[in-house]
């Protein structure tokens, strides 16, 4: 009989694909306001699903870690580092989702409603958070894959 793989190993692929995709789309729509108006809902949904899948991935990873510890297995430092990176990535991805939600809300309002300085600040913050979320997702995924496939 073949044992079922841990759910964490399956679910991590969702944020690894969705977060960089959402981050790149964020950077693209920030270049032109007509793109933001056109793709704001798509970006919001994509980032939201990415956030939820990230939360599920970190929770299942913690469950897997606890399962290993309860059986007396030693957790290597590389996996502990991976878990810490996952927690950090979750913060940046949450920030990105909040920023994208604000952009989505502004895109649905009349153009005269939002103050230009507010919109510019929000766009800059969204761009920075998109880059951080993408980078931390890469770091987290790479550290997890390296710790699994190195042994």
Backbone as CSV, one residue per row, in Angstrom:
resi,resn,N_x,N_y,N_z,CA_x,CA_y,CA_z,C_x,C_y,C_z
1,UNK,0.842,-1.180,0.000,0.000,0.000,0.000,0.884,1.239,0.000
2,UNK,0.498,2.235,-0.779,1.255,3.479,-0.857,0.606,4.500,0.075
3,UNK,1.436,5.118,0.921,0.918,6.117,1.858,0.552,7.391,1.101
4,UNK,-0.486,8.046,1.565,-0.906,9.312,0.955,0.122,10.392,1.290
5,UNK,0.442,11.244,0.330,1.406,12.312,0.614,0.780,13.346,1.541
6,UNK,1.606,14.025,2.335,1.066,15.083,3.191,0.436,16.186,2.329
7,UNK,-0.664,16.728,2.799,-1.394,17.754,2.063,-0.512,18.979,1.803
8,UNK,0.397,19.276,2.726,1.276,20.436,2.567,2.063,20.364,1.266
9,UNK,2.552,19.185,0.947,3.351,19.021,-0.279,2.535,19.294,-1.534
10,UNK,1.233,19.161,-1.442,0.367,19.416,-2.596,-0.095,20.878,-2.651
11,UNK,-0.508,21.402,-1.514,-1.108,22.738,-1.483,-0.087,23.845,-1.721
12,UNK,1.186,23.612,-1.403,2.179,24.692,-1.548,2.317,25.161,-2.991
13,UNK,1.942,24.331,-3.933,2.088,24.723,-5.333,1.118,25.830,-5.738
14,UNK,0.016,25.931,-5.037,-0.950,26.979,-5.353,-0.389,28.377,-5.074
15,UNK,0.095,28.675,-3.860,0.674,30.012,-3.656,1.952,30.242,-4.463
16,UNK,2.700,29.190,-4.727,3.936,29.350,-5.502,3.622,29.842,-6.916
17,UNK,2.452,29.495,-7.434,2.041,29.966,-8.760,1.240,31.268,-8.660
18,UNK,0.290,31.322,-7.729,-0.626,32.463,-7.674,0.022,33.756,-7.197
19,UNK,0.891,33.682,-6.202,1.457,34.919,-5.652,2.362,35.624,-6.658
20,UNK,3.316,34.939,-7.301,4.093,35.651,-8.329,3.220,36.157,-9.484
21,UNK,2.196,35.386,-9.866,1.294,35.834,-10.923,0.561,37.106,-10.497
22,UNK,0.041,37.112,-9.271,-0.653,38.295,-8.758,0.305,39.475,-8.627
23,UNK,1.530,39.203,-8.204,2.514,40.288,-8.048,2.862,40.904,-9.396
24,UNK,3.076,40.069,-10.392,3.397,40.584,-11.734,2.207,41.350,-12.298
25,UNK,0.993,40.816,-12.136,-0.192,41.519,-12.606,-0.350,42.858,-11.880
26,UNK,-0.050,42.886,-10.591,-0.097,44.140,-9.838,0.840,45.162,-10.454
27,UNK,2.073,44.755,-10.721,3.054,45.673,-11.300,2.615,46.155,-12.683
28,UNK,1.997,45.273,-13.453,1.541,45.661,-14.797,0.384,46.653,-14.712
29,UNK,-0.620,46.383,-13.870,-1.775,47.277,-13.814,-1.436,48.626,-13.201
30,UNK,-0.355,48.694,-12.448,0.038,49.974,-11.866,0.585,50.941,-12.906
31,UNK,0.949,50.430,-14.074,1.541,51.288,-15.099,0.519,52.166,-15.811
32,UNK,-0.735,51.735,-15.843,-1.781,52.503,-16.528,-3.091,52.383,-15.767
33,UNK,-3.745,53.503,-15.571,-4.988,53.462,-14.804,-6.112,52.723,-15.528
34,UNK,-6.098,52.723,-16.867,-7.149,51.969,-17.559,-6.981,50.458,-17.347
35,UNK,-5.737,50.004,-17.163,-5.513,48.581,-16.852,-6.003,48.253,-15.455
36,UNK,-5.790,49.171,-14.524,-6.272,48.957,-13.160,-7.795,48.843,-13.148
37,UNK,-8.460,49.727,-13.848,-9.929,49.679,-13.917,-10.398,48.371,-14.547
38,UNK,-9.698,47.936,-15.565,-10.107,46.740,-16.309,-9.841,45.444,-15.543
39,UNK,-8.687,45.370,-14.840,-8.282,44.108,-14.217,-8.320,44.109,-12.690
40,UNK,-8.899,45.125,-12.080,-8.889,45.223,-10.612,-9.575,44.035,-9.943
41,UNK,-10.702,43.625,-10.468,-11.428,42.502,-9.856,-10.655,41.198,-10.017
42,UNK,-10.107,40.978,-11.201,-9.299,39.779,-11.435,-8.111,39.746,-10.484
43,UNK,-7.450,40.879,-10.339,-6.291,40.977,-9.449,-6.701,40.726,-8.006
44,UNK,-7.828,41.289,-7.601,-8.302,41.118,-6.234,-8.612,39.653,-5.936
45,UNK,-9.307,38.984,-6.859,-9.648,37.568,-6.676,-8.390,36.705,-6.664
46,UNK,-7.492,36.947,-7.596,-6.248,36.180,-7.684,-5.416,36.323,-6.408
47,UNK,-5.295,37.548,-5.924,-4.527,37.787,-4.702,-5.226,37.178,-3.486
48,UNK,-6.544,37.250,-3.462,-7.295,36.651,-2.352,-7.142,35.143,-2.295
49,UNK,-7.240,34.493,-3.438,-7.043,33.034,-3.473,-5.600,32.702,-3.105
50,UNK,-4.663,33.520,-3.566,-3.258,33.321,-3.199,-3.045,33.450,-1.702
51,UNK,-3.697,34.433,-1.083,-3.580,34.614,0.369,-4.157,33.419,1.118
52,UNK,-5.353,32.993,0.731,-5.983,31.844,1.401,-5.124,30.588,1.237
53,UNK,-4.615,30.368,0.035,-3.778,29.176,-0.183,-2.465,29.276,0.597
54,UNK,-1.957,30.476,0.784,-0.751,30.658,1.597,-1.027,30.319,3.052
55,UNK,-2.164,30.775,3.549,-2.534,30.467,4.938,-2.708,28.961,5.114
56,UNK,-3.379,28.321,4.174,-3.562,26.868,4.250,-2.198,26.166,4.181
57,UNK,-1.317,26.624,3.311,0.010,26.001,3.184,0.811,26.142,4.473
58,UNK,0.775,27.315,5.103,1.541,27.478,6.348,0.933,26.650,7.476
59,UNK,-0.390,26.594,7.530,-1.035,25.801,8.577,-0.756,24.303,8.399
60,UNK,-0.835,23.822,7.169,-0.558,22.400,6.941,0.916,22.086,7.173
61,UNK,1.782,23.052,6.897,3.204,22.858,7.183,3.468,22.756,8.677
62,UNK,2.790,23.611,9.447,2.938,23.550,10.907,2.374,22.244,11.457
63,UNK,1.270,21.785,10.890,0.688,20.502,11.303,1.659,19.358,11.006
64,UNK,2.264,19.393,9.835,3.240,18.370,9.460,4.455,18.401,10.391
65,UNK,4.916,19.601,10.715,6.052,19.745,11.639,5.699,19.174,13.013
66,UNK,4.506,19.489,13.508,4.071,18.961,14.816,3.948,17.443,14.787
67,UNK,3.489,16.905,13.659,3.354,15.457,13.528,4.728,14.787,13.607
68,UNK,5.708,15.367,12.925,7.064,14.818,12.974,7.630,14.896,14.390
69,UNK,7.446,16.046,15.042,7.963,16.209,16.403,7.300,15.253,17.379
70,UNK,5.994,14.997,17.200,5.290,14.096,18.120,5.759,12.646,17.980
71,UNK,6.321,12.295,16.835,6.847,10.944,16.657,8.309,10.842,17.076
72,UNK,8.855,11.961,17.550,10.239,11.946,18.024,11.267,12.268,16.958
73,UNK,10.827,12.602,15.765,11.772,12.949,14.702,12.350,14.340,14.960
74,UNK,13.628,14.456,14.700,14.275,15.762,14.826,13.978,16.580,13.573
75,UNK,13.640,17.819,13.776,13.361,18.718,12.654,14.659,19.437,12.305
76,UNK,15.159,19.264,11.080,16.403,19.938,10.692,16.246,21.465,10.689
77,UNK,17.340,22.150,10.877,17.317,23.609,10.901,16.819,24.179,9.569
78,UNK,17.100,23.494,8.473,16.640,23.992,7.168,15.114,24.054,7.105
79,UNK,14.443,23.084,7.724,12.979,23.114,7.749,12.460,24.171,8.719
80,UNK,13.166,24.395,9.802,12.776,25.467,10.727,12.917,26.828,10.035
81,UNK,13.996,26.988,9.255,14.187,28.225,8.490,13.071,28.386,7.461
82,UNK,12.701,27.289,6.822,11.614,27.300,5.839,10.309,27.758,6.496
83,UNK,10.026,27.249,7.683,8.809,27.629,8.400,8.823,29.118,8.750
84,UNK,9.978,29.624,9.171,10.090,31.052,9.501,9.874,31.914,8.263
85,UNK,10.437,31.500,7.131,10.236,32.241,5.885,8.766,32.227,5.467
86,UNK,8.104,31.096,5.675,6.683,31.004,5.357,5.854,31.968,6.187
87,UNK,6.189,32.090,7.466,5.471,33.045,8.318,5.706,34.478,7.857
88,UNK,6.937,34.783,7.449,7.245,36.128,6.954,6.526,36.395,5.635
89,UNK,6.520,35.419,4.750,5.852,35.579,3.451,4.370,35.866,3.650
90,UNK,3.776,35.199,4.599,2.340,35.392,4.863,2.040,36.855,5.197
91,UNK,2.930,37.512,5.915,2.733,38.920,6.275,2.761,39.804,5.024
92,UNK,3.749,39.580,4.145,3.838,40.385,2.922,2.655,40.125,1.988
93,UNK,2.212,38.887,1.929,1.087,38.542,1.063,-0.208,39.151,1.605
94,UNK,-0.367,39.153,2.920,-1.516,39.826,3.525,-1.476,41.321,3.212
95,UNK,-0.294,41.922,3.330,-0.150,43.341,2.990,-0.502,43.615,1.541
96,UNK,-0.059,42.735,0.655,-0.389,42.881,-0.763,-1.893,42.787,-0.974
97,UNK,-2.527,41.843,-0.314,-3.975,41.700,-0.467,-4.708,42.945,0.018
98,UNK,-4.267,43.508,1.131,-4.901,44.730,1.645,-4.713,45.883,0.656
99,UNK,-3.506,46.027,0.132,-3.229,47.097,-0.837,-4.038,46.905,-2.118
100,UNK,-4.106,45.666,-2.604,-4.884,45.372,-3.818,-6.372,45.607,-3.556
101,UNK,-6.831,45.288,-2.362,-8.236,45.546,-2.009,-8.532,47.041,-2.055
102,UNK,-7.608,47.846,-1.554,-7.784,49.299,-1.603,-7.780,49.792,-3.053
103,UNK,-6.880,49.255,-3.873,-6.862,49.618,-5.294,-8.167,49.219,-5.977
104,UNK,-8.660,48.043,-5.659,-9.923,47.575,-6.227,-11.051,48.530,-5.846
105,UNK,-11.077,48.917,-4.572,-12.132,49.830,-4.097,-12.042,51.168,-4.828
106,UNK,-10.851,51.712,-4.946,-10.663,52.994,-5.630,-11.039,52.883,-7.103
107,UNK,-10.725,51.758,-7.726,-11.041,51.597,-9.157,-12.536,51.555,-9.417
108,UNK,-13.311,51.240,-8.408,-14.764,51.161,-8.549,-15.444,52.504,-8.297
109,UNK,-14.705,53.459,-7.763,-15.258,54.786,-7.448,-15.062,55.721,-8.639
110,UNK,-15.672,56.878,-8.576,-15.465,57.856,-9.641,-14.040,58.408,-9.545
111,UNK,-13.432,58.759,-10.663,-12.045,59.248,-10.660,-11.835,60.478,-9.776
112,UNK,-12.850,61.305,-9.613,-12.688,62.517,-8.807,-12.719,62.229,-7.309
113,UNK,-13.143,61.013,-6.936,-13.297,60.688,-5.522,-11.960,60.615,-4.798
114,UNK,-10.991,59.924,-5.368,-9.715,59.685,-4.688,-8.754,60.844,-4.915
115,UNK,-8.037,61.191,-3.890,-7.027,62.247,-3.992,-5.802,61.674,-4.697
116,UNK,-5.214,62.452,-5.613,-4.062,61.943,-6.387,-2.901,61.469,-5.507
117,UNK,-2.597,62.181,-4.438,-1.477,61.767,-3.579,-1.769,60.431,-2.904
118,UNK,-3.017,60.229,-2.527,-3.413,58.951,-1.924,-3.252,57.816,-2.924
119,UNK,-3.706,58.026,-4.146,-3.623,56.990,-5.183,-2.162,56.681,-5.508
120,UNK,-1.347,57.700,-5.642,0.079,57.489,-5.940,0.747,56.729,-4.800
121,UNK,0.475,57.126,-3.566,1.058,56.437,-2.409,0.628,54.972,-2.362
122,UNK,-0.631,54.748,-2.636,-1.159,53.379,-2.637,-0.534,52.542,-3.742
123,UNK,-0.335,53.138,-4.896,0.294,52.416,-6.004,1.744,52.073,-5.683
124,UNK,2.475,53.018,-5.096,3.869,52.755,-4.724,3.929,51.641,-3.682
125,UNK,3.072,51.735,-2.666,3.045,50.708,-1.627,2.658,49.344,-2.209
126,UNK,1.709,49.337,-3.125,1.298,48.082,-3.768,2.450,47.469,-4.559
127,UNK,3.191,48.300,-5.275,4.335,47.813,-6.041,5.406,47.212,-5.143
128,UNK,5.697,47.906,-4.051,6.708,47.400,-3.099,6.244,46.084,-2.482
129,UNK,4.998,46.033,-2.052,4.469,44.797,-1.464,4.421,43.663,-2.476
130,UNK,4.127,43.966,-3.736,4.126,42.929,-4.777,5.516,42.326,-4.920
131,UNK,6.538,43.176,-4.946,7.918,42.682,-5.060,8.319,41.868,-3.833
132,UNK,7.976,42.357,-2.649,8.308,41.625,-1.423,7.578,40.280,-1.352
133,UNK,6.293,40.264,-1.698,5.524,39.010,-1.666,6.104,38.003,-2.646
134,UNK,6.460,38.479,-3.834,7.027,37.580,-4.843,8.384,37.043,-4.380
135,UNK,9.228,37.925,-3.869,10.561,37.514,-3.421,10.463,36.527,-2.258
136,UNK,9.601,36.823,-1.268,9.505,35.924,-0.107,8.851,34.600,-0.477
137,UNK,7.944,34.608,-1.425,7.364,33.352,-1.897,8.447,32.498,-2.549
138,UNK,9.278,33.129,-3.360,10.396,32.409,-3.985,11.342,31.854,-2.916
139,UNK,11.741,32.703,-1.964,12.666,32.255,-0.902,12.083,31.093,-0.110
140,UNK,10.812,31.217,0.232,10.169,30.167,1.025,10.084,28.863,0.240
141,UNK,9.638,28.948,-0.997,9.535,27.747,-1.831,10.883,27.103,-2.083
142,UNK,11.872,27.932,-2.353,13.211,27.400,-2.618,13.795,26.721,-1.382
143,UNK,13.604,27.342,-0.216,14.151,26.739,1.002,13.456,25.423,1.324
144,UNK,12.142,25.362,1.083,11.414,24.115,1.325,11.844,23.008,0.370
145,UNK,11.945,23.363,-0.897,12.375,22.362,-1.887,13.801,21.907,-1.625
146,UNK,14.669,22.840,-1.270,16.072,22.481,-0.997,16.176,21.568,0.208
147,UNK,15.385,21.850,1.239,15.475,21.006,2.440,14.917,19.614,2.203
148,UNK,13.934,19.496,1.337,13.357,18.187,1.044,14.247,17.399,0.090
149,UNK,14.702,18.032,-0.975,15.425,17.320,-2.019,16.915,17.206,-1.766
150,UNK,17.416,17.895,-0.741,18.851,17.810,-0.441,19.206,16.482,0.218
151,UNK,18.227,15.858,0.846,18.509,14.584,1.574,18.166,13.388,0.759
